[in-house]
Amino acid sequence: MPFCPTCEVDHETAALVRHERHGFVVVHCPDCKRFLGRYRDPVVH
Ligand SMILES: [Zn+2]
């Protein structure tokens, strides 16, 4: 699970704020909005 250094907690992946950007999924902490990671979009277009 993604760890947020600001909140000092692990978050469920499903709870993260997600944004799609140029074929990537960008995730942010749902509490403090800190950037937590960027993943390749698993969806096949
Ligand atoms: Zn946070």
mmCIF file of the protein (N, C-alpha, C, O) and its ligand, coordinates in Angstrom:
data_MODEL
# 
_entry.id   MODEL 
# 
loop_
_entity.id 
_entity.type 
_entity.pdbx_number_of_molecules 
1 polymer     1 
2 non-polymer 1 
# 
_entity_poly.entity_id                      1 
_entity_poly.type                           'polypeptide(L)' 
_entity_poly.nstd_linkage                   no 
_entity_poly.nstd_monomer                   no 
_entity_poly.pdbx_seq_one_letter_code       MPFCPTCEVDHETAALVRHERHGFVVVHCPDCKRFLGRYRDPVVH 
_entity_poly.pdbx_seq_one_letter_code_can   MPFCPTCEVDHETAALVRHERHGFVVVHCPDCKRFLGRYRDPVVH 
_entity_poly.pdbx_strand_id                 A 
# 
loop_
_entity_poly_seq.entity_id 
_entity_poly_seq.num 
_entity_poly_seq.mon_id 
_entity_poly_seq.hetero 
1 1  MET n 
1 2  PRO n 
1 3  PHE n 
1 4  CYS n 
1 5  PRO n 
1 6  THR n 
1 7  CYS n 
1 8  GLU n 
1 9  VAL n 
1 10 ASP n 
1 11 HIS n 
1 12 GLU n 
1 13 THR n 
1 14 ALA n 
1 15 ALA n 
1 16 LEU n 
1 17 VAL n 
1 18 ARG n 
1 19 HIS n 
1 20 GLU n 
1 21 ARG n 
1 22 HIS n 
1 23 GLY n 
1 24 PHE n 
1 25 VAL n 
1 26 VAL n 
1 27 VAL n 
1 28 HIS n 
1 29 CYS n 
1 30 PRO n 
1 31 ASP n 
1 32 CYS n 
1 33 LYS n 
1 34 ARG n 
1 35 PHE n 
1 36 LEU n 
1 37 GLY n 
1 38 ARG n 
1 39 TYR n 
1 40 ARG n 
1 41 ASP n 
1 42 PRO n 
1 43 VAL n 
1 44 VAL n 
1 45 HIS n 
# 
loop_
_struct_asym.id 
_struct_asym.entity_id 
A 1 
B 2 
# 
loop_
_chem_comp.id 
_chem_comp.type 
_chem_comp.mon_nstd_flag 
ALA 'L-peptide linking' y 
ARG 'L-peptide linking' y 
ASP 'L-peptide linking' y 
CYS 'L-peptide linking' y 
GLU 'L-peptide linking' y 
GLY 'peptide linking'   y 
HIS 'L-peptide linking' y 
LEU 'L-peptide linking' y 
LYS 'L-peptide linking' y 
MET 'L-peptide linking' y 
PHE 'L-peptide linking' y 
PRO 'L-peptide linking' y 
THR 'L-peptide linking' y 
TYR 'L-peptide linking' y 
VAL 'L-peptide linking' y 
ZN  non-polymer         . 
# 
_pdbx_entity_nonpoly.entity_id   2 
_pdbx_entity_nonpoly.name        ? 
_pdbx_entity_nonpoly.comp_id     ZN 
# 
_pdbx_nonpoly_scheme.asym_id         B 
_pdbx_nonpoly_scheme.entity_id       2 
_pdbx_nonpoly_scheme.mon_id          ZN 
_pdbx_nonpoly_scheme.ndb_seq_num     1 
_pdbx_nonpoly_scheme.pdb_seq_num     101 
_pdbx_nonpoly_scheme.auth_seq_num    101 
_pdbx_nonpoly_scheme.pdb_mon_id      ZN 
_pdbx_nonpoly_scheme.auth_mon_id     ZN 
_pdbx_nonpoly_scheme.pdb_strand_id   A 
_pdbx_nonpoly_scheme.pdb_ins_code    . 
# 
loop_
_atom_site.group_PDB 
_atom_site.id 
_atom_site.type_symbol 
_atom_site.label_atom_id 
_atom_site.label_alt_id 
_atom_site.label_comp_id 
_atom_site.label_asym_id 
_atom_site.label_entity_id 
_atom_site.label_seq_id 
_atom_site.pdbx_PDB_ins_code 
_atom_site.Cartn_x 
_atom_site.Cartn_y 
_atom_site.Cartn_z 
_atom_site.occupancy 
_atom_site.B_iso_or_equiv 
_atom_site.pdbx_formal_charge 
_atom_site.auth_seq_id 
_atom_site.auth_comp_id 
_atom_site.auth_asym_id 
_atom_site.auth_atom_id 
_atom_site.pdbx_PDB_model_num 
ATOM   1   N  N  . MET A 1 1  ? 0.850  -1.199 0.000   1.00 0.00 ? 1   MET A N  1 
ATOM   2   C  CA . MET A 1 1  ? 0.000  0.000  0.000   1.00 0.00 ? 1   MET A CA 1 
ATOM   3   C  C  . MET A 1 1  ? 0.881  1.243  0.000   1.00 0.00 ? 1   MET A C  1 
ATOM   4   O  O  . MET A 1 1  ? 1.945  1.241  0.620   1.00 0.00 ? 1   MET A O  1 
ATOM   5   N  N  . PRO A 1 2  ? 0.468  2.277  -0.667  1.00 0.00 ? 2   PRO A N  1 
ATOM   6   C  CA . PRO A 1 2  ? 1.253  3.520  -0.694  1.00 0.00 ? 2   PRO A CA 1 
ATOM   7   C  C  . PRO A 1 2  ? 1.335  4.153  0.696   1.00 0.00 ? 2   PRO A C  1 
ATOM   8   O  O  . PRO A 1 2  ? 0.340  4.264  1.412   1.00 0.00 ? 2   PRO A O  1 
ATOM   9   N  N  . PHE A 1 3  ? 2.553  4.563  1.053   1.00 0.00 ? 3   PHE A N  1 
ATOM   10  C  CA . PHE A 1 3  ? 2.771  5.203  2.344   1.00 0.00 ? 3   PHE A CA 1 
ATOM   11  C  C  . PHE A 1 3  ? 2.852  6.709  2.150   1.00 0.00 ? 3   PHE A C  1 
ATOM   12  O  O  . PHE A 1 3  ? 3.574  7.178  1.270   1.00 0.00 ? 3   PHE A O  1 
ATOM   13  N  N  . CYS A 1 4  ? 2.132  7.464  2.948   1.00 0.00 ? 4   CYS A N  1 
ATOM   14  C  CA . CYS A 1 4  ? 2.204  8.921  2.881   1.00 0.00 ? 4   CYS A CA 1 
ATOM   15  C  C  . CYS A 1 4  ? 3.111  9.435  3.996   1.00 0.00 ? 4   CYS A C  1 
ATOM   16  O  O  . CYS A 1 4  ? 2.764  9.302  5.170   1.00 0.00 ? 4   CYS A O  1 
ATOM   17  N  N  . PRO A 1 5  ? 4.272  10.023 3.660   1.00 0.00 ? 5   PRO A N  1 
ATOM   18  C  CA . PRO A 1 5  ? 5.198  10.533 4.680   1.00 0.00 ? 5   PRO A CA 1 
ATOM   19  C  C  . PRO A 1 5  ? 4.629  11.710 5.465   1.00 0.00 ? 5   PRO A C  1 
ATOM   20  O  O  . PRO A 1 5  ? 5.039  11.954 6.600   1.00 0.00 ? 5   PRO A O  1 
ATOM   21  N  N  . THR A 1 6  ? 3.713  12.422 4.884   1.00 0.00 ? 6   THR A N  1 
ATOM   22  C  CA . THR A 1 6  ? 3.116  13.570 5.572   1.00 0.00 ? 6   THR A CA 1 
ATOM   23  C  C  . THR A 1 6  ? 2.144  13.109 6.657   1.00 0.00 ? 6   THR A C  1 
ATOM   24  O  O  . THR A 1 6  ? 2.194  13.582 7.792   1.00 0.00 ? 6   THR A O  1 
ATOM   25  N  N  . CYS A 1 7  ? 1.260  12.179 6.291   1.00 0.00 ? 7   CYS A N  1 
ATOM   26  C  CA . CYS A 1 7  ? 0.283  11.659 7.249   1.00 0.00 ? 7   CYS A CA 1 
ATOM   27  C  C  . CYS A 1 7  ? 0.872  10.540 8.106   1.00 0.00 ? 7   CYS A C  1 
ATOM   28  O  O  . CYS A 1 7  ? 0.343  10.210 9.167   1.00 0.00 ? 7   CYS A O  1 
ATOM   29  N  N  . GLU A 1 8  ? 2.002  9.948  7.618   1.00 0.00 ? 8   GLU A N  1 
ATOM   30  C  CA . GLU A 1 8  ? 2.653  8.833  8.289   1.00 0.00 ? 8   GLU A CA 1 
ATOM   31  C  C  . GLU A 1 8  ? 1.734  7.642  8.460   1.00 0.00 ? 8   GLU A C  1 
ATOM   32  O  O  . GLU A 1 8  ? 1.717  7.000  9.509   1.00 0.00 ? 8   GLU A O  1 
ATOM   33  N  N  . VAL A 1 9  ? 0.982  7.359  7.435   1.00 0.00 ? 9   VAL A N  1 
ATOM   34  C  CA . VAL A 1 9  ? 0.114  6.176  7.435   1.00 0.00 ? 9   VAL A CA 1 
ATOM   35  C  C  . VAL A 1 9  ? 0.126  5.540  6.037   1.00 0.00 ? 9   VAL A C  1 
ATOM   36  O  O  . VAL A 1 9  ? 0.428  6.186  5.033   1.00 0.00 ? 9   VAL A O  1 
ATOM   37  N  N  . ASP A 1 10 ? -0.212 4.267  6.020   1.00 0.00 ? 10  ASP A N  1 
ATOM   38  C  CA . ASP A 1 10 ? -0.420 3.584  4.747   1.00 0.00 ? 10  ASP A CA 1 
ATOM   39  C  C  . ASP A 1 10 ? -1.869 3.774  4.339   1.00 0.00 ? 10  ASP A C  1 
ATOM   40  O  O  . ASP A 1 10 ? -2.780 3.749  5.166   1.00 0.00 ? 10  ASP A O  1 
ATOM   41  N  N  . HIS A 1 11 ? -2.057 3.965  3.043   1.00 0.00 ? 11  HIS A N  1 
ATOM   42  C  CA . HIS A 1 11 ? -3.419 4.135  2.541   1.00 0.00 ? 11  HIS A CA 1 
ATOM   43  C  C  . HIS A 1 11 ? -3.803 2.966  1.662   1.00 0.00 ? 11  HIS A C  1 
ATOM   44  O  O  . HIS A 1 11 ? -2.969 2.419  0.942   1.00 0.00 ? 11  HIS A O  1 
ATOM   45  N  N  . GLU A 1 12 ? -5.057 2.585  1.722   1.00 0.00 ? 12  GLU A N  1 
ATOM   46  C  CA . GLU A 1 12 ? -5.568 1.589  0.785   1.00 0.00 ? 12  GLU A CA 1 
ATOM   47  C  C  . GLU A 1 12 ? -5.447 2.176  -0.613  1.00 0.00 ? 12  GLU A C  1 
ATOM   48  O  O  . GLU A 1 12 ? -5.754 3.347  -0.833  1.00 0.00 ? 12  GLU A O  1 
ATOM   49  N  N  . THR A 1 13 ? -5.001 1.357  -1.554  1.00 0.00 ? 13  THR A N  1 
ATOM   50  C  CA . THR A 1 13 ? -4.853 1.845  -2.915  1.00 0.00 ? 13  THR A CA 1 
ATOM   51  C  C  . THR A 1 13 ? -6.170 2.386  -3.457  1.00 0.00 ? 13  THR A C  1 
ATOM   52  O  O  . THR A 1 13 ? -6.191 3.382  -4.180  1.00 0.00 ? 13  THR A O  1 
ATOM   53  N  N  . ALA A 1 14 ? -7.249 1.733  -3.107  1.00 0.00 ? 14  ALA A N  1 
ATOM   54  C  CA . ALA A 1 14 ? -8.561 2.152  -3.609  1.00 0.00 ? 14  ALA A CA 1 
ATOM   55  C  C  . ALA A 1 14 ? -9.010 3.490  -3.039  1.00 0.00 ? 14  ALA A C  1 
ATOM   56  O  O  . ALA A 1 14 ? -9.888 4.141  -3.605  1.00 0.00 ? 14  ALA A O  1 
ATOM   57  N  N  . ALA A 1 15 ? -8.405 3.914  -1.905  1.00 0.00 ? 15  ALA A N  1 
ATOM   58  C  CA . ALA A 1 15 ? -8.816 5.155  -1.262  1.00 0.00 ? 15  ALA A CA 1 
ATOM   59  C  C  . ALA A 1 15 ? -8.085 6.366  -1.814  1.00 0.00 ? 15  ALA A C  1 
ATOM   60  O  O  . ALA A 1 15 ? -8.465 7.503  -1.535  1.00 0.00 ? 15  ALA A O  1 
ATOM   61  N  N  . LEU A 1 16 ? -7.036 6.131  -2.600  1.00 0.00 ? 16  LEU A N  1 
ATOM   62  C  CA . LEU A 1 16 ? -6.249 7.250  -3.104  1.00 0.00 ? 16  LEU A CA 1 
ATOM   63  C  C  . LEU A 1 16 ? -7.023 8.067  -4.138  1.00 0.00 ? 16  LEU A C  1 
ATOM   64  O  O  . LEU A 1 16 ? -7.892 7.554  -4.843  1.00 0.00 ? 16  LEU A O  1 
ATOM   65  N  N  . VAL A 1 17 ? -6.683 9.339  -4.205  1.00 0.00 ? 17  VAL A N  1 
ATOM   66  C  CA . VAL A 1 17 ? -7.243 10.205 -5.236  1.00 0.00 ? 17  VAL A CA 1 
ATOM   67  C  C  . VAL A 1 17 ? -6.496 9.913  -6.534  1.00 0.00 ? 17  VAL A C  1 
ATOM   68  O  O  . VAL A 1 17 ? -5.266 9.944  -6.569  1.00 0.00 ? 17  VAL A O  1 
ATOM   69  N  N  . ARG A 1 18 ? -7.238 9.633  -7.593  1.00 0.00 ? 18  ARG A N  1 
ATOM   70  C  CA . ARG A 1 18 ? -6.609 9.254  -8.858  1.00 0.00 ? 18  ARG A CA 1 
ATOM   71  C  C  . ARG A 1 18 ? -6.896 10.268 -9.949  1.00 0.00 ? 18  ARG A C  1 
ATOM   72  O  O  . ARG A 1 18 ? -7.989 10.827 -10.033 1.00 0.00 ? 18  ARG A O  1 
ATOM   73  N  N  . HIS A 1 19 ? -5.897 10.491 -10.777 1.00 0.00 ? 19  HIS A N  1 
ATOM   74  C  CA . HIS A 1 19 ? -6.070 11.320 -11.962 1.00 0.00 ? 19  HIS A CA 1 
ATOM   75  C  C  . HIS A 1 19 ? -5.385 10.613 -13.123 1.00 0.00 ? 19  HIS A C  1 
ATOM   76  O  O  . HIS A 1 19 ? -4.295 10.063 -12.963 1.00 0.00 ? 19  HIS A O  1 
ATOM   77  N  N  . GLU A 1 20 ? -6.005 10.627 -14.260 1.00 0.00 ? 20  GLU A N  1 
ATOM   78  C  CA . GLU A 1 20 ? -5.382 10.040 -15.435 1.00 0.00 ? 20  GLU A CA 1 
ATOM   79  C  C  . GLU A 1 20 ? -4.651 11.126 -16.206 1.00 0.00 ? 20  GLU A C  1 
ATOM   80  O  O  . GLU A 1 20 ? -5.214 12.176 -16.515 1.00 0.00 ? 20  GLU A O  1 
ATOM   81  N  N  . ARG A 1 21 ? -3.361 10.850 -16.518 1.00 0.00 ? 21  ARG A N  1 
ATOM   82  C  CA . ARG A 1 21 ? -2.537 11.829 -17.218 1.00 0.00 ? 21  ARG A CA 1 
ATOM   83  C  C  . ARG A 1 21 ? -1.706 11.122 -18.286 1.00 0.00 ? 21  ARG A C  1 
ATOM   84  O  O  . ARG A 1 21 ? -0.781 10.380 -17.957 1.00 0.00 ? 21  ARG A O  1 
ATOM   85  N  N  . HIS A 1 22 ? -2.017 11.337 -19.524 1.00 0.00 ? 22  HIS A N  1 
ATOM   86  C  CA . HIS A 1 22 ? -1.201 10.837 -20.630 1.00 0.00 ? 22  HIS A CA 1 
ATOM   87  C  C  . HIS A 1 22 ? -0.887 9.349  -20.517 1.00 0.00 ? 22  HIS A C  1 
ATOM   88  O  O  . HIS A 1 22 ? 0.258  8.930  -20.692 1.00 0.00 ? 22  HIS A O  1 
ATOM   89  N  N  . GLY A 1 23 ? -1.902 8.566  -20.226 1.00 0.00 ? 23  GLY A N  1 
ATOM   90  C  CA . GLY A 1 23 ? -1.705 7.130  -20.163 1.00 0.00 ? 23  GLY A CA 1 
ATOM   91  C  C  . GLY A 1 23 ? -1.200 6.621  -18.829 1.00 0.00 ? 23  GLY A C  1 
ATOM   92  O  O  . GLY A 1 23 ? -0.988 5.420  -18.660 1.00 0.00 ? 23  GLY A O  1 
ATOM   93  N  N  . PHE A 1 24 ? -1.007 7.519  -17.883 1.00 0.00 ? 24  PHE A N  1 
ATOM   94  C  CA . PHE A 1 24 ? -0.588 7.120  -16.550 1.00 0.00 ? 24  PHE A CA 1 
ATOM   95  C  C  . PHE A 1 24 ? -1.704 7.426  -15.560 1.00 0.00 ? 24  PHE A C  1 
ATOM   96  O  O  . PHE A 1 24 ? -2.533 8.308  -15.784 1.00 0.00 ? 24  PHE A O  1 
ATOM   97  N  N  . VAL A 1 25 ? -1.706 6.683  -14.468 1.00 0.00 ? 25  VAL A N  1 
ATOM   98  C  CA . VAL A 1 25 ? -2.598 7.004  -13.368 1.00 0.00 ? 25  VAL A CA 1 
ATOM   99  C  C  . VAL A 1 25 ? -1.760 7.652  -12.274 1.00 0.00 ? 25  VAL A C  1 
ATOM   100 O  O  . VAL A 1 25 ? -0.830 7.037  -11.753 1.00 0.00 ? 25  VAL A O  1 
ATOM   101 N  N  . VAL A 1 26 ? -2.086 8.887  -11.929 1.00 0.00 ? 26  VAL A N  1 
ATOM   102 C  CA . VAL A 1 26 ? -1.375 9.628  -10.896 1.00 0.00 ? 26  VAL A CA 1 
ATOM   103 C  C  . VAL A 1 26 ? -2.211 9.554  -9.620  1.00 0.00 ? 26  VAL A C  1 
ATOM   104 O  O  . VAL A 1 26 ? -3.414 9.815  -9.645  1.00 0.00 ? 26  VAL A O  1 
ATOM   105 N  N  . VAL A 1 27 ? -1.573 9.200  -8.510  1.00 0.00 ? 27  VAL A N  1 
ATOM   106 C  CA . VAL A 1 27 ? -2.314 9.059  -7.264  1.00 0.00 ? 27  VAL A CA 1 
ATOM   107 C  C  . VAL A 1 27 ? -1.825 10.057 -6.211  1.00 0.00 ? 27  VAL A C  1 
ATOM   108 O  O  . VAL A 1 27 ? -0.634 10.346 -6.092  1.00 0.00 ? 27  VAL A O  1 
ATOM   109 N  N  . HIS A 1 28 ? -2.792 10.563 -5.459  1.00 0.00 ? 28  HIS A N  1 
ATOM   110 C  CA . HIS A 1 28 ? -2.508 11.518 -4.399  1.00 0.00 ? 28  HIS A CA 1 
ATOM   111 C  C  . HIS A 1 28 ? -3.133 11.031 -3.098  1.00 0.00 ? 28  HIS A C  1 
ATOM   112 O  O  . HIS A 1 28 ? -4.117 10.292 -3.109  1.00 0.00 ? 28  HIS A O  1 
ATOM   113 N  N  . CYS A 1 29 ? -2.549 11.456 -1.974  1.00 0.00 ? 29  CYS A N  1 
ATOM   114 C  CA . CYS A 1 29 ? -3.108 11.139 -0.662  1.00 0.00 ? 29  CYS A CA 1 
ATOM   115 C  C  . CYS A 1 29 ? -4.499 11.754 -0.534  1.00 0.00 ? 29  CYS A C  1 
ATOM   116 O  O  . CYS A 1 29 ? -4.681 12.929 -0.851  1.00 0.00 ? 29  CYS A O  1 
ATOM   117 N  N  . PRO A 1 30 ? -5.480 10.984 -0.078  1.00 0.00 ? 30  PRO A N  1 
ATOM   118 C  CA . PRO A 1 30 ? -6.837 11.523 0.059   1.00 0.00 ? 30  PRO A CA 1 
ATOM   119 C  C  . PRO A 1 30 ? -6.967 12.537 1.197   1.00 0.00 ? 30  PRO A C  1 
ATOM   120 O  O  . PRO A 1 30 ? -7.936 13.295 1.245   1.00 0.00 ? 30  PRO A O  1 
ATOM   121 N  N  . ASP A 1 31 ? -6.003 12.551 2.103   1.00 0.00 ? 31  ASP A N  1 
ATOM   122 C  CA . ASP A 1 31 ? -6.080 13.459 3.247   1.00 0.00 ? 31  ASP A CA 1 
ATOM   123 C  C  . ASP A 1 31 ? -5.331 14.773 3.023   1.00 0.00 ? 31  ASP A C  1 
ATOM   124 O  O  . ASP A 1 31 ? -5.891 15.850 3.226   1.00 0.00 ? 31  ASP A O  1 
ATOM   125 N  N  . CYS A 1 32 ? -4.063 14.683 2.604   1.00 0.00 ? 32  CYS A N  1 
ATOM   126 C  CA . CYS A 1 32 ? -3.260 15.899 2.475   1.00 0.00 ? 32  CYS A CA 1 
ATOM   127 C  C  . CYS A 1 32 ? -2.964 16.262 1.016   1.00 0.00 ? 32  CYS A C  1 
ATOM   128 O  O  . CYS A 1 32 ? -2.357 17.295 0.730   1.00 0.00 ? 32  CYS A O  1 
ATOM   129 N  N  . LYS A 1 33 ? -3.412 15.381 0.088   1.00 0.00 ? 33  LYS A N  1 
ATOM   130 C  CA . LYS A 1 33 ? -3.249 15.617 -1.354  1.00 0.00 ? 33  LYS A CA 1 
ATOM   131 C  C  . LYS A 1 33 ? -1.811 15.531 -1.828  1.00 0.00 ? 33  LYS A C  1 
ATOM   132 O  O  . LYS A 1 33 ? -1.503 15.959 -2.940  1.00 0.00 ? 33  LYS A O  1 
ATOM   133 N  N  . ARG A 1 34 ? -0.933 14.991 -1.013  1.00 0.00 ? 34  ARG A N  1 
ATOM   134 C  CA . ARG A 1 34 ? 0.454  14.826 -1.430  1.00 0.00 ? 34  ARG A CA 1 
ATOM   135 C  C  . ARG A 1 34 ? 0.542  13.840 -2.598  1.00 0.00 ? 34  ARG A C  1 
ATOM   136 O  O  . ARG A 1 34 ? -0.187 12.849 -2.640  1.00 0.00 ? 34  ARG A O  1 
ATOM   137 N  N  . PHE A 1 35 ? 1.437  14.121 -3.537  1.00 0.00 ? 35  PHE A N  1 
ATOM   138 C  CA . PHE A 1 35 ? 1.692  13.211 -4.647  1.00 0.00 ? 35  PHE A CA 1 
ATOM   139 C  C  . PHE A 1 35 ? 2.331  11.936 -4.111  1.00 0.00 ? 35  PHE A C  1 
ATOM   140 O  O  . PHE A 1 35 ? 3.337  11.991 -3.405  1.00 0.00 ? 35  PHE A O  1 
ATOM   141 N  N  . LEU A 1 36 ? 1.749  10.792 -4.446  1.00 0.00 ? 36  LEU A N  1 
ATOM   142 C  CA . LEU A 1 36 ? 2.273  9.532  -3.921  1.00 0.00 ? 36  LEU A CA 1 
ATOM   143 C  C  . LEU A 1 36 ? 2.834  8.612  -4.981  1.00 0.00 ? 36  LEU A C  1 
ATOM   144 O  O  . LEU A 1 36 ? 3.619  7.716  -4.668  1.00 0.00 ? 36  LEU A O  1 
ATOM   145 N  N  . GLY A 1 37 ? 2.453  8.811  -6.213  1.00 0.00 ? 37  GLY A N  1 
ATOM   146 C  CA . GLY A 1 37 ? 3.025  7.921  -7.210  1.00 0.00 ? 37  GLY A CA 1 
ATOM   147 C  C  . GLY A 1 37 ? 2.358  8.040  -8.556  1.00 0.00 ? 37  GLY A C  1 
ATOM   148 O  O  . GLY A 1 37 ? 1.316  8.679  -8.704  1.00 0.00 ? 37  GLY A O  1 
ATOM   149 N  N  . ARG A 1 38 ? 2.978  7.415  -9.532  1.00 0.00 ? 38  ARG A N  1 
ATOM   150 C  CA . ARG A 1 38 ? 2.436  7.425  -10.879 1.00 0.00 ? 38  ARG A CA 1 
ATOM   151 C  C  . ARG A 1 38 ? 2.602  6.024  -11.451 1.00 0.00 ? 38  ARG A C  1 
ATOM   152 O  O  . ARG A 1 38 ? 3.682  5.439  -11.373 1.00 0.00 ? 38  ARG A O  1 
ATOM   153 N  N  . TYR A 1 39 ? 1.538  5.493  -12.021 1.00 0.00 ? 39  TYR A N  1 
ATOM   154 C  CA . TYR A 1 39 ? 1.576  4.141  -12.542 1.00 0.00 ? 39  TYR A CA 1 
ATOM   155 C  C  . TYR A 1 39 ? 1.100  4.129  -13.976 1.00 0.00 ? 39  TYR A C  1 
ATOM   156 O  O  . TYR A 1 39 ? 0.340  5.000  -14.399 1.00 0.00 ? 39  TYR A O  1 
ATOM   157 N  N  . ARG A 1 40 ? 1.545  3.146  -14.715 1.00 0.00 ? 40  ARG A N  1 
ATOM   158 C  CA . ARG A 1 40 ? 1.006  2.966  -16.058 1.00 0.00 ? 40  ARG A CA 1 
ATOM   159 C  C  . ARG A 1 40 ? -0.447 2.551  -15.937 1.00 0.00 ? 40  ARG A C  1 
ATOM   160 O  O  . ARG A 1 40 ? -0.807 1.716  -15.107 1.00 0.00 ? 40  ARG A O  1 
ATOM   161 N  N  . ASP A 1 41 ? -1.263 3.143  -16.768 1.00 0.00 ? 41  ASP A N  1 
ATOM   162 C  CA . ASP A 1 41 ? -2.677 2.795  -16.772 1.00 0.00 ? 41  ASP A CA 1 
ATOM   163 C  C  . ASP A 1 41 ? -2.826 1.319  -17.137 1.00 0.00 ? 41  ASP A C  1 
ATOM   164 O  O  . ASP A 1 41 ? -2.434 0.907  -18.228 1.00 0.00 ? 41  ASP A O  1 
ATOM   165 N  N  . PRO A 1 42 ? -3.391 0.525  -16.230 1.00 0.00 ? 42  PRO A N  1 
ATOM   166 C  CA . PRO A 1 42 ? -3.515 -0.921 -16.501 1.00 0.00 ? 42  PRO A CA 1 
ATOM   167 C  C  . PRO A 1 42 ? -4.601 -1.243 -17.526 1.00 0.00 ? 42  PRO A C  1 
ATOM   168 O  O  . PRO A 1 42 ? -4.669 -2.363 -18.033 1.00 0.00 ? 42  PRO A O  1 
ATOM   169 N  N  . VAL A 1 43 ? -5.435 -0.273 -17.825 1.00 0.00 ? 43  VAL A N  1 
ATOM   170 C  CA . VAL A 1 43 ? -6.527 -0.509 -18.768 1.00 0.00 ? 43  VAL A CA 1 
ATOM   171 C  C  . VAL A 1 43 ? -5.985 -0.518 -20.190 1.00 0.00 ? 43  VAL A C  1 
ATOM   172 O  O  . VAL A 1 43 ? -5.285 0.406  -20.604 1.00 0.00 ? 43  VAL A O  1 
ATOM   173 N  N  . VAL A 1 44 ? -6.310 -1.558 -20.925 1.00 0.00 ? 44  VAL A N  1 
ATOM   174 C  CA . VAL A 1 44 ? -5.918 -1.634 -22.331 1.00 0.00 ? 44  VAL A CA 1 
ATOM   175 C  C  . VAL A 1 44 ? -6.938 -0.885 -23.168 1.00 0.00 ? 44  VAL A C  1 
ATOM   176 O  O  . VAL A 1 44 ? -8.128 -1.201 -23.152 1.00 0.00 ? 44  VAL A O  1 
ATOM   177 N  N  . HIS A 1 45 ? -6.460 0.103  -23.893 1.00 0.00 ? 45  HIS A N  1 
ATOM   178 C  CA . HIS A 1 45 ? -7.374 0.918  -24.683 1.00 0.00 ? 45  HIS A CA 1 
ATOM   179 C  C  . HIS A 1 45 ? -7.648 0.300  -26.041 1.00 0.00 ? 45  HIS A C  1 
ATOM   180 O  O  . HIS A 1 45 ? -8.402 0.864  -26.834 1.00 0.00 ? 45  HIS A O  1 
HETATM 181 ZN ZN . ZN  B 2 .  ? -1.207 12.349 3.384   1.00 0.00 2 101 ZN  A ZN 1 
# 
